[in-house]
Amino acid sequence: MVTRVLTVSLLAGLLAGLLISALQHVTTTPLILKAETYEAALRAQPAPMQAAFTGEARIHLAHGPAAHGDEHEWKPQDGFQRTAFTSLVTIGTAIGFAALLLAGMIAANERIDERRALAWAVCGFLAFGLAPAMGLAPELPGAAAAELQHRQLWWLMTAAVTAGALFVFLRVGASWARALAVLALLLPHLIGAPHPVAPESRVPAEIAAHFAALSLAIQAALWLATGFAVGVLWPWATRRSAATAAA
């Protein structure tokens, strides 16, 4: 079983990751490169322009030194090297999605086929993509943001609560349980995501909005492609294991 899960996760993640990497190259990557020109212009300004505000939330560059530490740290060069590393990250993410889908479906004693794997992939996107993005939209370089730890905590809480609420709502028939699930879905958004006191950004609003929409579409495509690959490959891996055992 473990070998089958690892095999399907790796193959499904590789296939879905390669497909979505090509899609990223012509959709979100050009917007990131454009936004980095605005981020570079902001870095070139005097230090007072990047001063912190008082209060819990601070303004800093979402992809700048405040978010990543040492500004002299290594990073892949533009061109082939950057594209290759971005593709590797996308493939690794898809492998993680595939492993999550398989773990959830096996734990729930769910039959794994194309239709059910796609349904679980939709729920995965809702929990780990759409719900957190309702409070914290995907950010471009040069965007202002609240403290990273606060955003990470809210993101994790939202994803976990949404995933659990969706499972209860779809798998438990009791009306009171479904009502609690709906309340749980709303809870993170009632609490509210952390945002800077004075949200400012050097990136034009239309570019930021375009990137946020494309990022969500790309993530949805990655979940669906991974789910479909899992639904196709799991029965194949099961038949292959049975044939090997019979031999």
MIVOGU-650244 format. One line per 10 residues: number of its first residue (from 1); their letters; for each residue x, y, z of N, C-alpha, C, O. Coordinates in steps of 0.05 Angstrom, whole numbers. Example, Ala and Ser with C-alpha at 12.3 -4.5 7.8 and 13.67 -1.06 7.14 Angstrom:
! residues 2
1	AS	264:-114:156:246:-90:156:264:-66:156:285:-66:169 | 257:-45:142:273:-21:143:258:1:157:268:23:161;
//
This chain:
! residues 247
1	MVTRVLTVSL	16:-24:0:0:0:0:17:25:0:12:44:-15 | 38:26:17:55:49:19:69:54:-7:71:77:-17 | 80:32:-19:93:35:-45:74:45:-66:82:62:-83 | 50:36:-66:30:45:-86:24:74:-82:22:89:-102 | 21:83:-57:15:111:-52:38:129:-62:34:149:-75 | 63:121:-55:86:137:-64:88:137:-94:94:158:-106 | 84:114:-107:86:113:-136:66:131:-150:72:147:-167 | 41:129:-141:19:145:-154:23:174:-148:19:191:-165 | 32:181:-123:36:209:-116:58:221:-134:55:243:-144 | 80:207:-137:102:217:-153:94:220:-182:100:240:-195;
11	LAGLLAGLLI	81:199:-193:74:200:-222:52:221:-227:55:237:-246 | 32:222:-210:11:242:-214:21:270:-211:15:288:-226 | 38:274:-190:50:301:-186:68:309:-209:68:332:-217 | 83:290:-220:101:297:-242:85:305:-267:91:325:-280 | 65:289:-274:49:295:-297:33:321:-294:34:338:-312 | 20:325:-272:5:350:-267:23:374:-265:18:395:-276 | 46:370:-251:65:392:-248:77:402:-274:80:426:-278 | 84:383:-291:95:391:-317:75:407:-334:81:426:-347 | 50:397:-333:29:410:-349:24:439:-338:23:458:-354 | 21:442:-312:15:468:-301:39:486:-302:36:511:-304;
21	SALQHVTTTP	63:475:-301:87:492:-304:88:506:-331:95:530:-333 | 80:492:-351:79:504:-378:58:526:-379:62:547:-391 | 36:521:-365:15:542:-364:24:566:-348:18:589:-356 | 38:562:-326:49:584:-311:67:602:-327:67:626:-324 | 83:589:-344:103:603:-359:91:625:-377:104:645:-382 | 67:621:-386:54:641:-404:32:657:-390:19:673:-403 | 28:652:-364:6:667:-351:17:684:-327:19:708:-330 | 24:671:-305:32:686:-281:61:696:-282:67:717:-271 | 79:680:-294:107:688:-294:112:716:-307:126:732:-295 | 100:722:-330:104:749:-341:94:771:-322:107:792:-321;
31	LILKAETYEA	73:767:-307:63:787:-289:82:790:-265:86:813:-256 | 94:768:-256:114:770:-234:138:786:-243:148:803:-228 | 148:781:-267:171:795:-278:165:825:-280:182:842:-275 | 141:831:-289:133:859:-291:131:873:-264:140:895:-261 | 120:859:-245:118:870:-218:145:874:-205:148:892:-189 | 164:857:-211:191:860:-199:204:886:-207:221:896:-192 | 197:897:-230:208:924:-237:198:945:-218:213:964:-212 | 173:943:-209:162:962:-189:176:958:-162:182:977:-148 | 180:932:-155:194:927:-130:222:938:-130:231:949:-109 | 236:935:-152:263:945:-154:264:975:-151:282:987:-139;
41	ALRAQPAPMQ	244:989:-162:242:1018:-160:237:1026:-131:248:1046:-122 | 221:1011:-116:216:1017:-88:240:1013:-71:246:1028:-53 | 255:992:-77:280:987:-62:300:1009:-66:316:1016:-48 | 300:1022:-89:319:1042:-96:313:1069:-82:330:1086:-81 | 289:1071:-70:282:1096:-57:295:1097:-29:304:1077:-19 | 297:1122:-17:309:1125:9:295:1108:30:271:1102:27 | 309:1101:51:299:1084:72:273:1094:85:256:1077:92 | 269:1120:90:244:1129:102:219:1120:88:198:1117:100 | 221:1116:61:198:1108:46:189:1080:53:166:1073:48 | 207:1064:66:200:1036:73:198:1033:104:199:1011:114;
51	AAFTGEARIH	194:1056:118:192:1055:147:168:1040:156:147:1039:142 | 170:1028:179:147:1012:190:127:1030:202:134:1052:212 | 102:1022:202:80:1037:215:78:1026:244:88:1004:250 | 65:1041:261:61:1032:288:38:1013:289:21:1013:271 | 37:996:309:16:976:310:26:948:304:49:944:299 | 7:929:305:15:902:301:23:896:272:42:881:267 | 9:908:253:15:903:225:35:923:214:32:947:219 | 55:913:200:76:931:189:74:930:159:66:910:147 | 83:951:146:85:952:117:113:942:110:132:952:120 | 115:923:92:141:915:81:136:903:54:113:898:46;
61	LAHGPAAHGD	157:900:39:154:887:13:147:858:16:161:844:30 | 126:849:3:118:821:6:139:802:-3:141:780:8 | 155:810:-23:176:792:-33:204:805:-30:223:797:-44 | 205:824:-12:230:838:-9:246:828:15:240:807:26 | 267:843:24:284:834:46:268:829:72:276:811:87 | 247:845:77:232:841:102:219:814:103:214:803:124 | 213:802:79:199:777:78:219:753:76:212:731:84 | 243:759:66:261:736:60:287:738:75:305:721:71 | 290:758:92:315:759:107:337:772:92:334:795:83 | 360:759:89:384:770:77:379:776:47:372:759:32;
71	EHEWKPQDGF	382:803:40:377:810:12:398:800:-7:395:801:-31 | 421:790:4:442:779:-13:441:749:-16:459:736:-26 | 419:737:-7:416:708:-9:415:699:-38:408:715:-56 | 422:674:-43:423:664:-70:395:662:-81:376:654:-67 | 392:667:-107:367:662:-120:373:655:-149:393:665:-160 | 356:639:-162:361:631:-189:361:655:-208:345:674:-204 | 377:653:-228:379:675:-248:355:673:-267:343:652:-271 | 348:696:-278:326:697:-297:332:680:-321:355:677:-329 | 311:670:-333:315:653:-357:311:624:-350:293:617:-335 | 328:607:-362:324:578:-359:326:569:-330:310:552:-321;
81	QRTAFTSLVT	345:580:-314:349:571:-287:324:577:-270:315:560:-255 | 313:601:-273:290:608:-257:265:591:-266:250:583:-249 | 262:587:-292:240:571:-302:242:542:-291:222:530:-283 | 266:532:-291:271:504:-281:264:502:-252:250:483:-244 | 272:521:-235:267:520:-207:237:524:-201:225:510:-184 | 224:542:-216:195:546:-213:180:520:-220:161:512:-206 | 189:506:-241:176:481:-249:180:460:-228:161:445:-222 | 204:459:-216:209:439:-195:191:444:-171:180:425:-159 | 187:469:-164:170:475:-141:141:467:-148:127:456:-131 | 132:473:-172:105:466:-180:101:435:-180:80:426:-171;
91	IGTAIGFAAL	121:421:-190:119:391:-189:118:381:-161:103:363:-154 | 136:392:-143:136:384:-115:109:390:-102:99:374:-85 | 97:413:-109:71:420:-98:49:400:-107:33:391:-91 | 50:393:-132:31:373:-143:34:346:-130:15:332:-125 | 59:338:-124:64:313:-110:51:314:-82:40:294:-73 | 55:337:-69:42:340:-43:12:339:-44:-1:326:-27 | 0:352:-65:-29:351:-68:-38:322:-72:-58:313:-60 | -23:307:-89:-31:279:-95:-30:262:-69:-47:246:-64 | -9:266:-53:-6:251:-28:-29:258:-9:-40:241:4 | -36:284:-8:-59:292:10:-85:279:1:-100:270:17;
101	LLAGMIAANE	-90:280:-26:-114:268:-36:-115:238:-30:-136:228:-20 | -94:224:-35:-94:195:-29:-97:189:0:-112:171:8 | -83:205:17:-85:200:46:-114:205:56:-124:189:72 | -126:226:46:-153:232:54:-173:212:45:-190:203:60 | -171:203:20:-190:184:9:-186:156:21:-206:142:26 | -162:149:27:-157:123:39:-167:123:68:-179:104:77 | -162:145:83:-171:147:110:-202:147:112:-213:137:131 | -215:159:92:-244:160:91:-256:135:79:-280:133:76 | -239:115:72:-248:90:59:-264:96:34:-284:83:28 | -254:115:18:-267:124:-6:-256:108:-30:-232:103:-31;
111	RIDERRALAW	-273:100:-48:-263:87:-72:-249:108:-89:-259:130:-93 | -226:101:-99:-209:120:-114:-213:115:-144:-202:96:-155 | -227:133:-157:-230:133:-186:-229:162:-196:-226:180:-180 | -233:166:-222:-230:192:-233:-250:212:-222:-244:234:-214 | -276:203:-221:-297:221:-212:-293:229:-183:-295:253:-176 | -288:210:-166:-285:216:-137:-260:231:-131:-260:249:-115 | -238:225:-146:-213:240:-141:-216:269:-150:-205:287:-137 | -231:274:-172:-236:301:-180:-253:316:-159:-248:340:-154 | -273:303:-148:-290:315:-128:-273:323:-103:-276:345:-92 | -255:305:-95:-237:312:-72:-218:334:-80:-211:351:-63;
121	AVCGFLAFGL	-209:335:-105:-191:356:-114:-206:383:-113:-193:403:-105 | -231:384:-120:-246:409:-118:-248:418:-89:-244:442:-83 | -253:400:-71:-254:407:-42:-226:416:-33:-224:434:-16 | -205:403:-43:-178:412:-36:-172:440:-44:-161:456:-29 | -181:447:-68:-178:475:-78:-194:495:-61:-184:516:-54 | -218:487:-54:-235:505:-37:-222:510:-10:-222:532:0 | -210:488:2:-199:491:29:-172:504:29:-167:522:46 | -155:497:10:-127:507:10:-121:529:-9:-100:541:-9 | -141:535:-26:-137:556:-46:-157:579:-43:-149:601:-36 | -182:574:-49:-202:595:-51:-208:607:-24:-208:632:-21;
131	APAMGLAPEL	-213:591:-3:-220:602:23:-198:620:35:-205:642:43 | -173:611:35:-152:630:45:-149:655:28:-144:676:38 | -153:652:2:-150:675:-16:-172:696:-12:-169:719:-20 | -195:688:0:-216:707:5:-207:728:26:-218:750:27 | -187:720:42:-176:739:62:-148:749:54:-142:773:59 | -132:732:43:-105:739:35:-102:731:5:-95:708:-1 | -105:751:-12:-103:746:-41:-74:740:-48:-56:751:-35 | -69:725:-69:-42:721:-79:-28:747:-84:-40:765:-96 | -3:750:-75:11:776:-77:34:776:-97:47:755:-102 | 37:798:-110:60:803:-128:83:815:-113:79:827:-92;
141	PGAAAAELQH	107:813:-124:130:828:-112:123:858:-112:112:869:-131 | 131:871:-90:125:900:-87:99:906:-73:93:929:-68 | 84:885:-66:59:890:-51:64:893:-22:83:882:-11 | 47:908:-8:49:912:20:34:889:34:15:878:23 | 44:881:58:31:859:72:36:861:102:54:875:110 | 19:848:117:23:847:146:45:828:153:58:816:135 | 50:824:179:72:807:188:68:778:177:46:768:176 | 90:766:168:89:740:155:78:719:174:62:703:165 | 87:719:199:77:699:218:47:700:222:34:680:225 | 37:725:224:8:728:227:-7:718:203:-28:705:206;
151	RQLWWLMTAA	3:723:180:-10:714:155:-9:683:154:-29:671:146 | 14:672:160:16:643:160:-3:629:179:-15:609:173 | -5:641:203:-23:629:224:-52:630:214:-67:611:217 | -60:653:203:-88:655:194:-93:636:170:-114:624:168 | -73:634:152:-76:616:129:-80:587:139:-98:573:130 | -63:578:157:-64:551:167:-91:546:181:-103:525:177 | -100:565:197:-125:562:211:-148:560:191:-165:543:193 | -148:577:171:-170:578:151:-170:552:135:-192:540:131 | -147:542:126:-146:518:110:-155:494:127:-171:478:117 | -146:492:151:-153:469:168:-183:469:175:-197:449:173;
161	VTAGALFVFL	-193:492:183:-221:494:190:-239:489:166:-260:476:168 | -232:500:142:-248:496:118:-248:467:110:-269:456:103 | -225:454:111:-224:426:103:-241:409:122:-256:392:112 | -239:414:148:-255:398:166:-285:404:163:-301:385:164 | -292:429:159:-320:436:156:-332:424:130:-355:414:130 | -317:424:108:-326:412:84:-331:382:87:-350:371:77 | -312:369:101:-315:340:106:-340:334:122:-355:316:115 | -344:349:143:-368:345:160:-394:350:144:-413:335:145 | -394:372:129:-418:380:114:-425:359:93:-449:353:88 | -405:347:80:-410:329:58:-413:300:67:-425:283:53;
171	RVGASWARAL	-402:293:91:-402:265:99:-420:259:123:-426:235:128 | -429:279:137:-447:275:160:-475:284:153:-479:306:143 | -495:267:158:-522:273:151:-538:290:170:-558:302:163 | -528:292:195:-543:307:216:-544:336:210:-524:349:203 | -568:348:213:-572:376:206:-556:394:224:-545:414:215 | -555:387:251:-539:404:269:-510:404:262:-496:424:265 | -499:381:253:-471:380:246:-465:397:221:-445:410:220 | -484:396:202:-480:413:178:-482:443:185:-468:459:173 | -500:449:204:-502:477:212:-476:487:225:-467:509:220 | -464:470:242:-439:476:255:-417:479:234:-399:496:236;
181	AVLALLLPHL	-418:462:213:-398:463:192:-399:490:177:-379:502:170 | -423:499:172:-427:525:158:-416:548:176:-402:566:166 | -421:547:202:-410:567:220:-380:566:220:-366:587:221 | -369:542:219:-340:539:219:-328:550:194:-306:562:194 | -342:547:171:-332:559:146:-330:589:148:-312:601:136 | -349:601:162:-350:630:164:-330:641:185:-322:665:183 | -323:625:205:-308:635:228:-282:649:221:-277:671:230 | -264:637:204:-239:652:198:-243:679:185:-228:698:190 | -265:682:169:-270:707:156:-283:727:174:-281:751:170 | -297:717:195:-308:735:215:-285:746:233:-286:769:241;
191	IGAPHPVAPE	-265:729:238:-242:738:253:-226:758:236:-217:779:246 | -223:752:211:-210:770:192:-180:764:189:-167:758:208 | -171:767:164:-143:762:159:-127:786:167:-137:809:166 | -101:783:174:-84:806:181:-76:822:156:-68:811:136 | -79:848:159:-72:866:137:-57:890:149:-60:897:172 | -40:903:133:-25:926:142:-44:949:149:-66:951:138 | -35:967:167:-51:989:176:-58:1007:152:-80:1016:149 | -38:1013:136:-42:1030:112:-33:1015:88:-10:1018:79 | -50:999:76:-42:983:53:-34:1000:29:-50:1015:18 | -9:997:21:2:1011:-2:18:992:-19:28:972:-9;
201	SRVPAEIAAH	19:998:-44:33:980:-63:43:996:-86:30:1014:-96 | 67:989:-96:78:1001:-120:68:988:-145:72:998:-168 | 54:965:-142:44:951:-165:16:962:-172:-1:964:-155 | 11:969:-198:-15:979:-206:-37:959:-199:-33:934:-200 | -60:969:-191:-82:952:-181:-91:933:-202:-98:910:-196 | -92:941:-228:-101:923:-248:-83:899:-252:-92:877:-258 | -56:903:-249:-37:881:-251:-40:862:-227:-40:838:-230 | -43:874:-203:-47:857:-179:-72:841:-181:-73:817:-174 | -94:853:-190:-119:838:-193:-117:816:-214:-128:794:-209 | -104:822:-236:-101:802:-257:-85:778:-246:-91:755:-252;
211	FAALSLAIQA	-63:784:-231:-47:763:-220:-62:746:-200:-60:721:-200 | -78:759:-183:-93:744:-163:-113:725:-176:-115:702:-168 | -126:734:-197:-146:717:-211:-131:694:-225:-140:671:-224 | -109:700:-239:-95:679:-253:-83:659:-234:-83:635:-239 | -73:668:-211:-61:650:-192:-82:630:-181:-76:606:-178 | -106:640:-176:-127:622:-166:-135:602:-188:-139:579:-183 | -136:612:-213:-143:594:-235:-121:573:-239:-127:550:-244 | -96:581:-237:-74:562:-240:-74:541:-217:-70:517:-222 | -80:550:-192:-81:531:-170:-105:512:-173:-102:488:-167 | -127:522:-183:-150:504:-188:-143:484:-209:-149:460:-207;
221	ALWLATGFAV	-129:493:-230:-121:474:-251:-101:453:-241:-103:430:-249 | -84:462:-223:-64:443:-211:-78:422:-194:-72:398:-196 | -98:430:-178:-113:411:-162:-128:391:-180:-128:367:-175 | -142:402:-200:-158:385:-218:-141:366:-234:-147:342:-236 | -118:376:-245:-101:359:-260:-89:337:-242:-87:314:-251 | -82:344:-218:-71:324:-199:-92:304:-192:-87:280:-191 | -117:313:-186:-139:295:-179:-145:276:-202:-149:252:-197 | -145:286:-226:-151:269:-249:-129:248:-252:-134:224:-257 | -104:256:-249:-81:237:-252:-82:216:-230:-77:193:-235 | -89:224:-206:-92:205:-184:-114:185:-190:-111:161:-186;
231	GVLWPWATRR	-137:195:-200:-160:177:-207:-153:158:-229:-164:135:-229 | -136:165:-247:-129:147:-269:-107:128:-260:-108:104:-267 | -87:138:-246:-64:121:-239:-69:101:-217:-57:80:-216 | -87:108:-197:-91:90:-175:-102:63:-184:-92:42:-176 | -123:62:-200:-133:36:-209:-112:21:-225:-109:-3:-222 | -96:35:-241:-74:22:-256:-54:10:-237:-46:-13:-240 | -46:25:-216:-27:15:-197:-38:-8:-181:-24:-27:-174 | -64:-7:-175:-77:-29:-161:-77:-55:-178:-70:-77:-168 | -84:-52:-203:-84:-76:-221:-55:-87:-224:-51:-111:-225 | -36:-69:-226:-8:-78:-229:1:-92:-204:15:-112:-206;
241	SAATAAA	-6:-83:-180:1:-96:-156:-12:-124:-153:1:-143:-145 | -37:-125:-162:-51:-151:-161:-39:-171:-180:-36:-194:-174 | -31:-161:-204:-19:-179:-224:9:-189:-214:16:-212:-218 | 23:-171:-200:50:-179:-190:47:-199:-168:62:-219:-166 | 26:-195:-150:22:-214:-128:13:-241:-139:21:-262:-128 | -3:-241:-160:-13:-267:-171:9:-282:-185:10:-306:-184 | 28:-267:-197:51:-280:-210:70:-292:-189:90:-305:-196;
//
